[in-house]
Amino acid sequence: MAKKLKRAFTITELVIVIAVVAILAAVLIPTFSNVVRRANESSDIQAVREMNVALANEEALNGKPESVGEVADVLRGIGYDVRNYRPLVEEYANYWYKPDNRVILYNTETAEIVFPEEYEDVVVQNDGNWSLLNETYTEASNFDFEGANILQDDGSYDFSKIAEISPDPSQTREQYAGTALFALATQINEEKIENDVEVTLPAEVELPDYDWVPIKNFQGTLKPADDVEMAVISNLNLSKNTLYSESSTFSGSGEDAGQSKYNVYGFINTVTGNSTIENITFEDVTLETPGSDFQDYGKNANVLAPIGAILPDEDTLKGSTYDPYNVTIRNVHVKNATIRGFGRVAGLVGYIGGTKGDNIGVPKIATGSKITIENCSVENCTIEGGLTSQAYGSAGGLISYMVRGAGDDLAPVDEDGLQITINNCTVSGNTIKGLYVGGAIGWYNTPSATVKITGNSAITDNELIITIDIKDKCAGVVVGRENTVDTHKEDEYDYKGNDHTKKQILVDSGVNLSGNTCSVTGGTVNQATIDDDTETPLRYTIQALT
């Protein structure tokens, strides 16, 4: 008797089955994902509700907490240990809003408050009232500097004397110093520690793997300990996870000016007063698009650099003027860094000058101020600005943007205006991209500031790339764009001259400007030689337009 064979599926039938399964998956998976997300969001909202009840009860008994560390202690008592707990929805974060003593559930992608509902129209600010509720911030807020042997009798913070053994046995001493430095930044921002403090460092400081918390304003001294020649700070990271609340903000052309709301990010956001930063090397640096949750003003005035900005001190207002500042950046080096920002970027300092249009109507200008940048270097870095801004995308090897050096009128050189000396500095081997690109300065926009580049300074072997071929975008070996003189007439612009009566950017004849190249995405550039004594092109402007 013949054996009856079972019929198998045909290729056509298998294809139909696979297609049906794919269609069902395409329909059901998003639905399932949405169900999971709604469930997670509901859980996150309930958690915030319970946290706020606990804080209200604690406030009724003992008053409002003074710091995010105290808030963490209260929440730990009801089972929400911020060392382990975080919202279930990936892009959500919890803030503590200090004035109201409330926990806020925040969507970092849309920059919107999810809960409580009465805060939905409130915008998270960088005014010091918003503290992230997570392990890094709360532990940093509670860090005991005296117990770690860092706080000295004279009030200084000497990290070279840090305790030999970290509370975390997995940490090296260098990592423990990095954790402690993160805590110092946090407590300066919380105003637990004065910002005019003296900080001394050991030979090596390895910052934590999570994003750095920028020091919002610094007016003190940062240097190695007396027995250390150079302090190396490694693993400095700022990313899209660094939220707008961590920036420092000021206005350029007015509070309501949609094109001049500056959000500054860096290892230090702003420096002012009589500050000195010296003998520091930054290695393994990645600064990439912090403040991505900032939705207003098109993100066009975002500023990013290891030192974000040098500004007048807002606490020194006397009548209609502010005290001048005197800032020294000496022997500071940035190596092998990646720095990419929405607007202005630089290898060392993002913004120098004054601000305009503060809330009391008095411009903060840099009259009489002095900045010394000497023996510094930026080498083998990728520096890219203007990722979302065609108007504010200046990129500089040392400095991105200079503005408001004094009043609106041209101040006499060497007298009333802002004075900047760049001495024995090196900018070499970098790729610098933007809309206005300069080997030293991206955009010089203040007739009342004088820049002198002196000594054995060198701006060499850099690749300058204009990232869009639109008329007036430009690059230069020394400076990318200047608004105060005609950039294309060599008789009105002096890179290497000795006439100190009219010219505002002065470059000594011994400064090395060799080996730099320039290109533009999608077009060609016109090379214009400024100095008759050299064949090295110093100016580049777009020739082919689209």
Long-range contacts (C-beta under 8 A, 24 or more apart in sequence): 37-89, 40-87, 40-88, 40-89, 41-88, 41-89, 41-92, 41-114, 43-88, 44-87, 44-88, 44-89, 44-92, 44-105, 44-114, 44-115, 45-105, 45-114, 45-115, 47-80, 47-85, 47-87, 48-94, 48-103, 48-104, 48-105, 48-115, 48-116, 49-115, 49-116, 50-78, 50-80, 51-75, 51-78, 51-80, 51-94, 51-103, 52-102, 52-103, 52-116, 54-78, 55-101, 55-102, 55-103, 56-101, 59-101, 64-98, 64-101, 65-101, 67-131, 67-141, 67-142, 67-190, 67-192, 68-96, 68-131, 68-132, 68-133, 68-137, 68-138, 68-141, 68-190, 69-138, 69-139, 69-141, 69-142, 71-96, 71-103, 71-131, 71-133, 71-138, 72-133, 72-138, 72-141, 72-142, 75-103, 75-133, 82-133, 82-134, 82-135, 82-138, 83-135, 83-138, 83-139, 84-135, 86-134, 93-132, 93-133, 93-134, 93-243, 94-132, 94-133, 94-134, 95-124, 95-130, 95-131, 95-132, 95-133, 95-245, 96-130, 96-131, 96-132, 96-133, 97-129, 97-130, 98-128, 98-129, 98-130, 98-131, 99-129, 103-133, 104-130, 108-241, 108-243, 108-293, 109-293, 110-293, 110-295, 111-244, 111-293, 111-294, 111-295, 123-296, 124-243, 124-244, 124-245, 124-293, 125-244, 125-245, 126-216, 126-244, 126-245, 126-246, 126-247, 126-248, 126-249, 126-263, 128-189, 128-190, 128-191, 128-216, 130-245, 131-190, 132-243, 132-245, 136-182, 136-208, 136-210, 136-213, 137-186, 137-213, 139-183, 140-179, 140-182, 140-183, 140-185, 140-186, 140-187, 140-213, 141-183, 141-186, 141-187, 141-190, 141-192, 143-179, 143-180, 143-183, 143-184, 143-186, 143-187, 145-180, 145-183, 145-184, 148-180, 150-180, 155-197, 155-198, 156-197, 156-198, 156-199, 156-200, 157-184, 157-193, 157-197, 157-198, 157-199, 157-200, 158-200, 158-225, 159-199, 159-200, 159-201, 159-202, 159-205, 159-225, 160-200, 160-201, 160-202, 160-203, 160-224, 160-225, 160-227, 160-228, 161-225, 162-202, 172-206, 173-202, 174-202, 174-204, 174-205, 174-206, 175-206, 175-208, 177-201, 177-202, 177-204, 177-205, 177-206, 178-205, 178-206, 178-207, 178-208, 178-235, 179-208, 181-205, 181-207, 181-233, 182-207, 182-208, 182-212, 182-213, 185-212, 185-213, 185-214, 185-215, 186-213, 188-215, 188-216, 188-218, 189-213, 189-215, 189-216, 194-220, 195-219, 195-220, 196-220, 196-273, 197-221, 199-223, 200-224, 200-225, 200-226, 201-225, 201-228, 201-231, 201-233, 201-280, 202-228, 202-231, 203-228, 203-229, 203-230, 203-231, 203-232, 204-231, 204-232, 204-234, 205-231, 205-232, 205-233, 205-234, 206-234, 206-235, 207-233, 207-234, 207-235, 207-236, 207-237, 208-235, 209-235, 209-237, 210-237, 211-237, 211-238, 211-239, 211-241, 211-242, 211-290, 212-236, 212-237, 212-238, 212-242, 212-267, 213-246, 214-238, 214-242, 214-246, 214-247, 214-248, 214-265, 214-266, 214-267, 214-268, 214-269, 214-308, 215-267, 215-268, 215-269, 216-246, 216-248, 216-269, 216-270, 217-248, 217-269, 217-270, 217-271, 217-272, 218-268, 218-270, 218-271, 218-272, 218-275, 219-271, 219-272, 219-273, 219-274, 219-275, 219-313, 220-275, 221-275, 221-276, 221-277, 222-268, 222-276, 222-277, 222-278, 222-280, 223-276, 223-277, 223-278, 223-279, 223-280, 224-279, 224-280, 228-279, 229-279, 230-279, 230-280, 230-281, 230-331, 231-279, 231-280, 231-281, 232-280, 232-281, 232-283, 233-267, 233-280, 233-281, 233-282, 233-283, 234-282, 234-283, 234-284, 235-284, 236-267, 236-282, 236-284, 236-285, 236-286, 236-287, 236-306, 237-285, 237-286, 237-287, 238-265, 238-266, 238-286, 238-287, 238-288, 238-290, 238-304, 239-286, 239-288, 239-289, 239-290, 240-288, 240-289, 240-290, 240-292, 242-290, 242-291, 243-290, 243-291, 243-293, 244-291, 244-293, 244-294, 246-290, 246-291, 247-290, 247-291, 247-294, 248-308, 248-309, 250-309, 250-311, 250-355, 250-358, 250-364, 251-355, 251-356, 251-357, 251-358, 252-301, 252-355, 252-356, 252-357, 252-403, 253-356, 253-357, 254-356, 254-357, 255-357, 255-358, 255-359, 257-357, 258-297, 258-298, 259-297, 259-298, 259-300, 259-301, 259-391, 259-392, 260-301, 260-356, 260-357, 261-296, 261-297, 261-301, 262-301, 262-302, 262-303, 262-309, 262-351, 262-355, 263-291, 263-294, 263-299, 263-301, 263-302, 263-303, 264-303, 264-304, 264-308, 264-309, 264-350, 264-351, 265-290, 265-291, 265-302, 265-303, 265-304, 265-308, 265-341, 266-304, 266-305, 266-306, 266-307, 266-308, 266-309, 266-350, 267-306, 267-307, 268-306, 268-307, 268-308, 269-308, 269-309, 270-308, 270-309, 270-310, 270-311, 271-307, 271-309, 271-310, 271-311, 271-327, 272-310, 272-311, 272-312, 272-313, 272-325, 272-327, 273-313, 273-325, 273-326, 273-327, 274-325, 274-326, 274-327, 275-325, 275-327, 275-328, 276-327, 276-328, 276-329, 276-330, 277-307, 277-328, 277-329, 277-330, 277-332, 278-328, 278-329, 278-330, 278-331, 278-332, 279-330, 279-331, 279-332, 280-331, 280-332, 280-333, 281-332, 281-333, 281-334, 281-335, 282-306, 282-332, 282-333, 282-334, 282-335, 282-337, 283-335, 283-336, 284-336, 285-334, 285-335, 285-336, 285-337, 285-338, 285-339, 285-381, 286-337, 286-338, 287-337, 287-338, 287-339, 287-340, 287-341, 288-338, 288-339, 288-340, 288-341, 289-340, 289-341, 289-342, 289-387, 290-341, 291-342, 292-342, 298-388, 298-389, 299-342, 299-343, 299-388, 299-389, 300-342, 300-343, 300-388, 300-389, 300-391, 300-392, 301-343, 301-344, 301-389, 301-392, 302-341, 302-342, 302-343, 302-344, 302-389, 302-392, 303-341, 303-343, 303-344, 303-345, 303-350, 303-351, 303-400, 303-401, 304-339, 304-340, 304-341, 304-342, 304-343, 304-344, 304-345, 304-346, 304-350, 304-385, 305-339, 305-345, 305-346, 305-347, 305-348, 305-349, 305-350, 305-400, 306-332, 306-334, 306-337, 306-339, 306-347, 306-348, 306-349, 307-348, 307-349, 307-350, 308-349, 308-350, 308-351, 309-349, 309-350, 309-351, 309-352, 310-349, 310-351, 310-352, 310-353, 310-371, 311-351, 311-353, 311-354, 311-355, 311-364, 311-366, 312-354, 312-355, 312-364, 312-365, 312-366, 312-369, 314-358, 314-364, 317-360, 317-362, 320-362, 321-365, 321-367, 322-362, 322-364, 322-365, 324-366, 324-367, 324-368, 324-369, 324-370, 325-366, 325-369, 325-370, 325-371, 326-369, 326-370, 326-371, 327-369, 327-370, 327-371, 327-372, 328-371, 328-372, 328-374, 329-371, 329-372, 329-373, 329-374, 329-376, 330-372, 330-373, 330-374, 330-375, 330-376, 331-374, 331-375, 331-376, 332-376, 333-376, 333-377, 333-378, 333-379, 334-377, 334-378, 334-379, 334-381, 335-377, 335-379, 335-380, 335-381, 336-379, 336-380, 336-381, 337-378, 337-381, 337-382, 337-383, 338-381, 338-382, 339-381, 339-382, 339-383, 339-384, 340-382, 340-383, 340-384, 340-385, 340-387, 341-384, 341-385, 341-387, 342-385, 342-386, 342-387, 342-388, 342-389, 343-385, 343-386, 343-387, 343-388, 343-389, 343-392, 343-393, 343-394, 344-385, 344-392, 344-393, 344-394, 344-395, 344-400, 344-401, 344-442, 344-443, 345-383, 345-384, 345-385, 345-394, 345-395, 345-396, 345-400, 345-434, 345-442, 346-383, 346-395, 346-396, 346-397, 346-398, 346-399, 346-400, 346-442, 347-378, 347-381, 347-383, 347-396, 347-397, 347-398, 347-427, 347-430, 347-432, 348-373, 348-376, 348-378, 348-397, 348-398, 348-399, 349-373, 349-398, 349-399, 349-400, 350-399, 350-400, 350-401, 351-400, 351-401, 351-402, 351-403, 352-399, 352-401, 352-402, 352-418, 352-420, 352-449, 353-401, 353-402, 353-403, 353-404, 353-405, 353-418, 353-446, 353-449, 354-403, 354-404, 354-405, 355-404, 356-404, 363-404, 364-404, 365-404, 365-405, 365-406, 365-407, 366-404, 366-405, 366-406, 366-418, 366-449, 367-405, 367-406, 367-407, 367-411, 367-416, 367-417, 367-418, 367-448, 368-406, 368-416, 368-418, 369-405, 369-418, 369-419, 370-418, 370-419, 370-420, 370-421, 371-418, 371-419, 371-420, 371-421, 372-420, 372-421, 372-423, 373-398, 373-420, 373-421, 373-422, 373-423, 373-425, 374-421, 374-422, 374-423, 374-424, 374-425, 374-455, 375-423, 375-424, 375-425, 376-425, 376-426, 377-425, 377-426, 377-427, 377-428, 378-426, 378-427, 378-428, 378-430, 379-426, 379-427, 379-428, 379-429, 379-430, 380-428, 380-429, 380-430, 381-430, 381-431, 382-430, 382-431, 382-433, 383-430, 383-431, 383-432, 383-433, 383-434, 384-431, 384-432, 384-433, 384-434, 384-467, 385-433, 385-434, 385-435, 385-442, 386-433, 386-434, 386-435, 386-467, 386-468, 389-435, 390-435, 390-468, 390-470, 393-434, 393-435, 393-436, 393-467, 394-434, 394-435, 394-436, 394-437, 394-438, 394-442, 394-443, 394-480, 394-481, 395-432, 395-433, 395-434, 395-435, 395-436, 395-437, 395-438, 395-442, 395-480, 396-432, 396-437, 396-438, 396-439, 396-440, 396-441, 396-442, 396-443, 396-479, 396-480, 397-427, 397-430, 397-432, 397-438, 397-439, 397-440, 397-459, 397-462, 398-422, 398-425, 398-427, 398-440, 398-441, 399-440, 399-441, 399-442, 400-441, 400-442, 400-443, 401-442, 401-443, 401-445, 402-441, 402-443, 402-444, 402-445, 402-446, 402-449, 402-451, 403-445, 403-446, 404-446, 404-448, 405-446, 405-447, 405-448, 405-449, 406-446, 406-448, 406-449, 407-448, 409-447, 409-448, 410-447, 410-448, 410-484, 411-447, 411-448, 413-450, 413-500, 413-501, 413-502, 413-503, 413-504, 414-450, 414-500, 416-448, 417-446, 417-448, 417-449, 417-450, 418-446, 418-448, 418-449, 418-450, 419-449, 419-450, 419-452, 420-449, 420-450, 420-451, 420-452, 421-452, 421-454, 422-451, 422-452, 422-453, 422-454, 422-457, 423-452, 423-453, 423-454, 423-455, 423-457, 424-454, 424-455, 424-456, 424-457, 425-453, 425-457, 425-458, 426-457, 426-458, 426-459, 426-460, 427-458, 427-459, 427-460, 427-462, 428-458, 428-459, 428-460, 428-461, 428-462, 429-460, 429-461, 429-462, 430-462, 430-463, 431-462, 431-463, 431-465, 432-462, 432-463, 432-464, 432-465, 433-465, 433-466, 433-467, 434-465, 434-466, 434-467, 434-480, 435-466, 435-467, 435-468, 435-470, 435-473, 436-473, 436-474, 436-475, 436-480, 436-481, 437-464, 437-465, 437-466, 437-474, 437-475, 437-476, 437-480, 437-518, 438-464, 438-475, 438-476, 438-477, 438-478, 438-479, 438-480, 438-481, 439-464, 439-476, 439-477, 439-478, 439-513, 439-516, 440-478, 440-479, 441-478, 441-479, 441-480, 441-505, 442-479, 442-480, 442-481, 443-479, 443-480, 443-481, 443-482, 443-483, 444-479, 444-481, 444-482, 444-483, 444-484, 444-504, 444-505, 445-481, 445-482, 445-483, 445-484, 446-484, 447-484, 447-504, 449-504, 450-504, 450-505, 450-506, 451-504, 451-505, 451-506, 452-506, 452-507, 452-508, 453-478, 453-505, 453-506, 453-507, 453-508, 453-511, 454-508, 454-511, 455-508, 455-510, 455-511, 456-510, 456-511, 456-512, 457-508, 457-511, 457-512, 458-511, 458-512, 458-513, 459-511, 459-512, 459-513, 459-516, 460-512, 460-513, 460-514, 460-515, 460-516, 461-514, 461-515, 461-516, 462-515, 462-516, 462-517, 463-516, 463-517, 463-518, 463-519, 464-516, 464-517, 464-518, 464-519, 464-540, 465-518, 465-519, 465-520, 465-521, 466-518, 466-519, 466-520, 466-521, 466-525, 466-540, 466-542, 467-520, 467-521, 468-520, 468-521, 468-522, 469-520, 469-521, 469-522, 469-523, 469-542, 469-544, 469-545, 469-546, 470-542, 470-545, 470-546, 471-542, 471-545, 472-541, 472-542, 473-520, 473-542, 474-539, 474-540, 474-541, 474-542, 475-518, 475-525, 475-539, 475-540, 476-538, 476-539, 476-540, 477-513, 477-516, 477-536, 477-537, 477-538, 477-539, 478-505, 478-507, 478-513, 478-538, 479-505, 487-539, 487-541, 488-528, 488-539, 488-541, 490-529, 490-530, 490-531, 490-532, 493-530, 495-530, 495-531, 495-538, 496-531, 496-533, 513-538, 520-544, 522-546
